[in-house]
Amino acid sequence: MIGNTVKRWIRNFTTRLFILSGKYKLLFYILELTKNIAKFFWRIPKYIKRTLLALQRDKQRRNNYSDIKNRYLIYTIYEHQSSLQDYKVIFLEALAKISRDVLIVVNGKLPQADINRLAQYGKVLERENEGYDVAAFRHGIIHTGKEALQQYNQLILVNDTNIGPFRDLEEVFSEFNSDQLDFWGISMGEEQLDFTGYNPYGKIPKHLQSYFVVIENSLLRYEGFYDYWEKLSDTDSRNKAIGKHETVFAKYFYDRGFKYDALIKDTKDSALYIHPLKLLKQGCPLVKYSAFRNYDREQYFWHGLERESEIPDLMEYIAKETDYPIEVVSSILEDFKTRENQSYILIIDGVENIIPQCTRYRVLNKAEQLRELGYTVRVINNSLVQLQDAQFASHIIIYRAPFNDMLKEICRAAHIKNRPVYFDIDDLVFDTKFTDELEFTQGLSKREKKGYDTSVLAYKKMLSLCDYAITSTSKLKDELEQYKNKVILNRNVMSKELVERSLQVKKNSNDNKVKIGYFSGSITHNENFDLISQALLHLLQKYPQVELHIVGYLDIPKPFQKFKKQIVSHEYVDWRKLPILISQVDINLAPLVTTTFNEAKSEIKWIEAAAVKVVTVASNLGAFEEMIQDGVTGVLADDNEWESKLERLILEQDLRAQIAENAFEFVMNHCTTANRINDFLKEELV
């Protein structure tokens, strides 16, 4: 009886929740609250464990040092200029004065004169420039070894991004009670969302910023400290260095009972970079090098901020209130003003090499073209781009990137500053009326189709935010003109490297076989192969010497199984190996079903085959029809002509050779980054 009453109560309560919640918001709130309560109880054992470990560490800690200078310094340097900057040596000298031994780890190479200069302060190690300062710290720790490090009171880990010191460093060290701490640093980092994508805690916890960290002997005697560094690997990007080490180190050892602290605990509003003078007056012994980048309001605009710069007042303070050489900081400031003001064309890659051919032709080759014209070009992946990357861009080209908030902000800022923004697209993937034609999309489930359409509409939205469009074929240009007033035609061309690799290929065919190649570039190409399948079946039947080579993504139709001895399949290969693979065939196939989508396809297949003197038979459609002179630089086939046109080439070796030679001459003279200097760059982008 009681059980039934409880059931009815739960049912009635749940019903009321649904009624009261409108769109279930109240229910979701209760579920979220329940989840948080569960998390709380789940954390209790961890909290108890950490507390017990902390008590144990407190008992074991013996950091009462008789020799305060028994310190080991690992100082890391990366120099982007031609010679070592003075501010790095000034800071190193101050650190060396309070340290017994010094190891200087250089990422990359320095002139011998600079190595000699550094050697006055300690041992110098040069290493490959990889892994950022994190990997350099790791290198120094492993190089020195556990036994040696445990003999020191403190290990000081400092990189070369600090200008100063502006107060006595011994004073700074004296502010920390070593007998109550295991490690400390200059500044604390805020808890925030994990922008790196690499933090193992799922968010960025409160942490010590890694540019200046001091490890006490109590932590140096802990075996796990060395295990941590041994296991730390692959910090070859800024996000990896931050996500795997800087935002991990403090919590990692705190969870194991070790205690830490920082001189500057409140770093809200990026205080180190936005409020350097304020921190200096609060006792911070240094100014971060990058703080000088924010020398006026304009710099904050490109961070999406509205701030007054402290740098003018900071310069005055340093000159009047400190004995630091003002000419050193003046040089840094002038370097930022000069270096940062050099304009460039920014290309944002929305494909990010996921489809290598797309990134190669529309991003890297375009950059190569622009550099041939004398422009400075910067290329950055869409997932990494920040507003400040566009600060000195005279023009911004966004290649095949879907709408996102960062790109929206870049477009907004560019328009305020009267900088043109171009959307580069090389397929009709910016409107579902085109993609609905594809056999590929017609085979998707409703859920998959919805997801695919969402990405297409995101391209369309991004296109709408840009001023102009750039594209690769005349058909694409015609269609894009329905969306943009100005559309620029910039055809696909070969890079210098592809030209060089193609020229190195030597064709060797000593057998009597005629090899026909079908190079499938993407998952949308199966329907195109179906267009010519009957012609190929007849030719394989009629001519035993014909061999069909299929490369890449293709589901080979069942009727071809009977000719399996005449069919050779190849895996999809890297573009650097493609010239060799194409050169192994005598005839290159480029069929396209007649659709608006296919009419917009570019002539890349013909260009790449021509570069290794292989004749192409292509559908008499779109860019092929525009670029190929039928019977001279290639062969164009209507849907009902494939068998006859292929048969003639099978039988006439001399014709194949002549057309291939003509095509080679044409593409080498008209279709490379070195010779396709389109007026669109000079007239439209200037």
N, C-alpha and C positions, 0 to 999 in steps of 0.2 A: 504493500500500500504506500509506504513511505517512498519506495523506489519510483513508483509511478508518479507520485507527486513531484519528486525532484526532476524527473524527465520532463513533465509538463512545464515546470518552472523554467528549466533550461530552454525548452522549445519556445515558450512565450517570450523569454528574455531576448533570445536570439532574433525572433521576429520583430520585436520592438526596436532592437538595434538596427536592423535593416531599414525599418520605416524611418527611424530618426536620422539615420546616417546620410540620407539623400543618395549620393553616389558611393555609398559604403565607406565614407571617410572615417566615420567613428569606429567602424569595425577595423579598418586598417590601422587606426591609431592604437586601438587596444592590442592588436597583434604585434605592432611595433613595440609597444610598452612591454608586452610579454617577452618579446625577444631580448629587449634590453635587460630585463630582470634576469633572464636565463644567462645572459652574458656576465652579469654581475656575479652570480653564484659560480659561474665557470671560472671567473678570475680569482675567486677567494683562495683556492689552493696555490695558485701562482704567487699571490700576494704573501701568503704565509711562508712559502718557500723562499721568496726574495728577502723577507724580513729576517728569517732565520740565517740565511747566508750573510746578510748585512751584519748581523750580530757577530757571526763567526769572523768576518773580515775585520771588524772593529777590534776584536781581541788579538788578531794576528798582525795587525798593522804596526809597523815599527819604522816610521818615517822621521824620527828625530835625528837630523843630520848634523854631524860635527863639522863637516867640510861642505859649506854651502855651494862651492863651485864645482863639486864633483858631478858635473852634468855632461851629457853627451848630446851634441846637436846634430840632427840630420836636416840639412838645408837643401831644398830642391829648387832647381832653376830651369826655366825654359825661356830662351831669348828669341823673340820674333824679329828683332832688329839685327843689323849687320855686326854690331859689337855690343858688349855687355853694358847695360844702362847703369849709371852711377848709383841710383837709389837702391839697387839690389845689393851692391857692395857695402853701402853705408849701413844698411840694416844687418847684413851679415857680420860686419865688423863689431857692431854693438852686441850681437848675440855671442860672438866668439869671445868677447871680453868676460862674459859671465859663465863660460863653459870651459871644461877641462880639455875635451877633445871634440873635433868637428869633422863631419863627413859631408861633403858637398856632392849631391847627385845631379848631374846635368842631363836633362832630356834633350837629345839631339847633339849637335856639334857646336863648339865655340872656337873662335880663332885661338891659336896657341898663346898669343899675348894675353887673352882673357883667362885662359887656363892658368897661366903663370900668376896672374893677378889674384885669382881665387886661391891658389896654392899657398899664399901667404897666411891663410887663415885655417887651412886644414887639408885633409886628403880629398882629392877630386876624382870622381868616377863619372865617365861618360857612358850613356846607354842610348838605345834606340828611343826615338820620341814616340812613345806609345803608352797608353794607359793613364795619361795625365799625371798630376803630382801624386795621386794615390799609389800608382804603380812605382813611382820613384821612391816614395816612403817605404813601400814593401821591399823594394830592391835593397835599400839601405839597411833595413832591419835584418833581412836574411843574410846580407853580406857581412854585417857585423857579428851576428850570431847571439844566441841566447846567453851563453856563458859570459861573454864580454859585457853585454848590456846589463846583466844583473849586478855587475860590480859598481854601477853608477847609481847615484841618488835619484836622478831624474833623466828622462829621455825627452828632448825637445824636438818636436816635429813642426817645421815652419817652411812655408813655400815663399816664393819671391813676389807675391802680390801686395806686399806691405811697404808703405812709405813711412819712414820714421827712423828711430823712435823719437817721440816728442816728450818723453819723460824717462827717468832712470829705470831700466828694466829690472834692476835688483829691487827697486821699490815695488814694482808690479808683483814680482815673485813673493815678496814679503807679505803681501796682502792675503795670501793663501796659506792656511794652516795645513801643512803637509801631513801632520799626524792624524788629521781627520778626513783626508781626501786620498783618492787613488789616481785621479787624473783631473785636469782642468784646462780651460782655454780662455781666450780673450772674449768671445761672444757666444751667446746662445742663439740657436735657430728656432723659429716658431714651429708649432705643430700645425700641419696643413694637409690638404689632399695630396696624394702622391702624383705629382706632375711628371715624374720620371718614368713610371711604369715598371720600375725594378725594385722598389722597396719591399722587402719580405713581410713587413708588418701591415701591408695593405693601405697604409697612410704614412705620412711623414711625421714621426713623433718629435717631441722636443729633443733637441740635439745640440752638440757642440759643433760650431763651424770649424772646418778642418784646417784652415790656413795657419793656425797657431794653436798647438795642443801640447800640453806637458804631461808626461806619464811618470807617476811616482814609482818608487822602488817596490812598493807593495804590489803593484800591478805587473811590474817587470819580473817579479818572482813567480808569477802565476803562469803555469804551463799553457793555459788556454789563450793567453795573449799571443803567443807565437803560432798556435794552431790557427787563430783567427787570420793572421797575415798569410800563413801558408796556403790557406784555402781561398783567399780572396783572389779572384781572377777576372779577366775580361772587363776592364774598366776603360775600354777604348772609345767611349763617347762621354760627353759631359753628363748626360743623364745617367749613364751607368756608374760613373764615378760618384755622383751624388746619391743615387738610389741604392747602390750596393755598399758604400762605405760611409760617406759623410753623415748621412741621416740614419745610419745603422749603429755606428761605433758606440755612441754613448748609451743607448738603450740596451745594446747587446751585453755590455759589461755591467750596467746598472741592474739588469735582470739577474745577474750572477752575484749580486751583493756588493758590488763596488760603488763607491760614491764619487760624484764629480760636481764641479761648480764652474762658474764663468764670471769674469770681471764685469762684463756688460750683459745683464740679463734681459733687458727690454730692447729688442731689436725690431719692434713693430714698424711698419711703413718702410721696410728696407733701410733702417737707420744708418747702416754702415755706408750706404751708397747715396742716400738722400740727405742725411743729417750728419755729415762727418764733423762739422765744427761743433755741433752740440755734443757729440760723443767725446771729442777731444777735450772739451771743457769739463766733462764728467770724469776724466781720468783715463780715457782710452789712450794707449801709448802710440797709436798708429792711425794712418788713414789708408783706406784701400785704394789701390792704383785706379780701379775702375770708377771710383767716385768722381774723378776729374773729368770723366766723360760727360757728366751732367753739369756742364759749365754754364748753361742758360736755360730759359723756359722751353726753347725749341726741343731740347733733348728730352724733356719730360713728355712733351706732346707725343713723341714717338714711342713712349712707354704707356700711352693711354692715361697719362696723369696730368694734373694741373698743379704745378709746384713752382715756387721761387727757388732759384739755385743758391746754395750756400757757398759755392766755390769762390766768388769774388771776395766775400768776407773771410773765408778760410785763408785765401792767399794773403790778405792783409794781416790776419792773425799770425800766420807763420812768420811773416816778415818782421813784425813788431814784437811779438811775444815769445819767440823761440829763437834758438841759435842754429836751426836747421838751414842749410844753404838754399836760399830762395831761388837761385838759378836752376837748381835741380828740379823743383816742382814746376817752375815756369817752363822748363823744357818739356816736361810731361804734358802740361796743359796745351802748349803750342803743337805738340805732336798729335794730340787728339783732334785739335781744330783743323790741322792740315790733313792728317790721314783720313779722318772721317768725312771730310768734305769732297773727296774724290768721287765723282758720280759714276754710276754703273747701270747696266740693264739687269734687272732682277728677273730670273726665270724660276717660277715655282712649279715643281714637278708633282702633279697629282697622282701619277701612276706609280712613282717611286720604284721603278724597275720591276714591279710585279709582272708586267708584260714587257720584257726587255726590249723588244723591237720598238715599242711605243716610246719609251724613255730615250732610246738611242736616236731615233730619227727626229722626234719632235722637241727634244730637250737638248741632248748633248750635241747633236749635229747642228741645231739652230745656234747654240752657243758658239760652236766652231765657226759658223758662217759670220756671226756678228763680230767675233774676234778678228776674222779676216778683214773686216771693214774698219778695224781699229778701235772698236768699243771694248770697254772693260765689262765683263759679264760675270755675274754671280748666279750659281744654281743652288737651290735648296729644296729639300723635300717638303711637301705640304704638311706632313705630320710634325716637322721641326720648325717651321717658319714662325717668326715672331714679328710683331709690329715694327720693332726697331730695325729689322732686316731691310725694310723698305725705305728707311730714312733718307738715304742719299741716292735712291734709285731714280734715274731720269725717266725710265719707263718700266712698267711691270707687266710681265707676260705670265699668265696663269694657264698652265697646260692641264687640261682634262681633270680638273679638281672639282669635286662636288662642293656645294655650298657648306660653309661652316662659319662660325662666329668670328674666328681670327681673320679669314679672308674678307669677310664683310667689313671688319674694322680696318683692314689694309686698304680696301677700296674707298672707304669713307675718308680716311686720312689722305690718300692720294688725290681725291677729288678736291679736298680743302686746299691742298698745295698745288693744284693744277697739274698733276702728273697723270699721263694717260695710262689706262689699264686695259690690257688685251686678253681676251680669252681664246686660247689656242685649242682647237678640237679637230680631230682627224677621222672621225666617224660620225654617223648620224645617230648619236646616242644621247641627244639632248631633247628628244621629244618621243613619246611613246607611239606616235603615229608612224614613226619609222621603225622602231624596234619591234613593233607588233608584227612586222612582215617576216621576221626571222623564224626559221624552222626551230632554232634553239629555244626561243621564248615561247613558241607555241607548244612545246613539250614540257613546260614547267607546270608544277602544281599551282593551285591558286595562291598558296602561301608564298611559294618561291617567286611567282610572277609579281606579287605585290611588293616583295622585297626588291626585285629587279627594277620595277617601275619607280620605286621610291628613289633609287640611285639615279635613274635617268632624269627624273624631275629635279633632283638636286643639281645636276649639271645645268639644266635649263635655268634654274634660279641663279646659279653662279654666272651664267652667260648674261643674264639680265642686269647684273650689277656692274658689268664691265662696259667700258666705252666702245670698244671695237672688238672685232673677231679676226683671228688669223686661222687659215685652214690650208689643206693640202691639195685639193682638187677643185676643178671648175664647178662640178655638180654640187659639192659641199658649199662652195661660195654662193651659188645660186640659191640654195636652200637657206643658208644663214642670212642672206639678205632680207628674208622675211622677218628676221628677228633683230637685225642690226643694220644701221644705215651705212656703216663702213665695214667692209669685209676685205681682208688682204689675202691674196693667194701667195703662199710660200710652199712650193712643191717639196716633196721629200727628195733628199740627195744623199750621196754616199759621203762618209767621213774620210779623212785622209788615211786613217788606219785601215778601213775596209778597202780602199783603193789599193793601198800597199799590199795587203794580204791577197787581194785578187790578182795583182800583177805577179806575185810570187808563185801562183799556182801553175803547174805544168800538166797539160792534158796528155795522158798516156792511155791509148786504147788500141791494143794490138789484136783484139778478137773481132769477130764479124757480127757481134751483137749490136743492136740499136737500142739504146737505153733511154726510156722515157721517164721523166721524173715528175712526181707530184709532191710539192712541198706544202704541207698543210700548216698554215700559220696560226690558226685558232680554232676553237670549238664550234665556230659558226660555219665551217667550211665543208661539212659533210654533204650538204645539199648541192654544193657546187660540183663536187666529184660525181654525184648522181647524174648531173647534166651530161657528162661525157662517158659514163660507164658503158653504155651500149656500144659506142664507137670503139672503146678500148677492148671490150670483149671480142668484137669482130676482128680487130687487128691482132690481138694475141692468138686467136684461132688461125688466122690467115698467115701470119708470119712468125714461125717458131723462133726466129732470131731476135724478136722483140722482147725486151725485158722491161717490166714496169717496176720502178723504184718509188716506194711510198715513204715519206718522211714526216714524222710528227703525229698530230692528233687526227686519227681517221678510223672510223669503223668500216672495215673492208666488207663490202656486200658479199653474200654467200655465193652468187654465180661465179665469183672470181676464184673460188676454192679449187676448181678444176684446173686452173692455170698456176697453181701454187709454185711449180718449178720455174715459172717465168716471172715470179713476183719476189722482190727483195724489199724487206721492211727495215727501216732505220729509225732509231730513237731520235727524238727532237734534240738538236745539238746547239751548243753555244754559237753565237753569231761569228765568233772568230774562226770557228771550224767550218762554217757554212760554205765559204768559197770552195774549199776542197771537195765537199760533198756535192755541191751543184756541178762542179767541173767533171764529176764522174758520169754524168748523163749527157746524152746527145740532144735531147729535146726537153724543154721545160714547159710544163702545163700550167695555164692560169685561167681556168674556167670560172665564169660568174653567172649565176642565174639572174635573169633580168628582173631586178627590183630596184626601187629607188635607193635602198640601202647600199646595194652593190654598185650602182652607178657612181656612188660617191667614193668607192675604194680607190686607193692610189696605185701607182704603177711600180711599186717596190719590187715585186717578183720579177718583172722584166728587167729592171735596172741591175739587180743582183746577179741574174743569169748572164746578162750582156757583159758584165764586168769580167767574167771568166770565159767569154766567147762561146756561150751556149744559146742556141736559138730558142725563142719563146713563141708558143702558140697560145694566144689569149682571146678571150671573148671580145667581140667587136662592140665594146661597151665602155662608157665612162672614160676614165683616164687612159686606159689602153688605147681606145680609139683616138684620143687626142695626141698621145705621145708616140705611138708606133706607126711607122709608114709601112703599110701592108706590102709584104713581099720584098721589102728593102731592109728594114731594121727589125723586123719581126713578122709574124703571121697572125692576121686577125680572122676569127672564125665566127660566123653566125651559128645559131644553135644546131642547124641541120648540116653544117659544113665540116664538123670536127673530123669525121672519119676520112673524108677525101683530102683535107689539108694535111692531116697527120700522115696519111698514106704516102703522099707525094714526098714529104720530108724523109720518111723511112727509106724510100727508094732512091732518093737523090742526095747523096752525101755531099757533093759539091755545092748544091743549093744551101744545105744546112750551114756549111762552112762560110759561104759568102754572106749570108744574112747575119750570121753570128759576128763576123768581122765588122760588118757595117754597124751593127748595134754597139759593139765594143767602142768603135771610134766615136759614135754619137754620145754615149753616156760619159765617156772620159772627157769629152769636150764641153758637155752641157749639164751634167747631172752630179757634180761633186761640190763639196763645200768650198773648194778653192776657186771654181769657175762660175758657180751659180750666184753671182752677186746681184741679186734682184734690186730693182729700184724701190721695192716696197720698204727696204731698210733705210735707204737714203731719203726718200721722199716722204714716207708715211711716219717713220719713227723719229725723224729729226725735229 
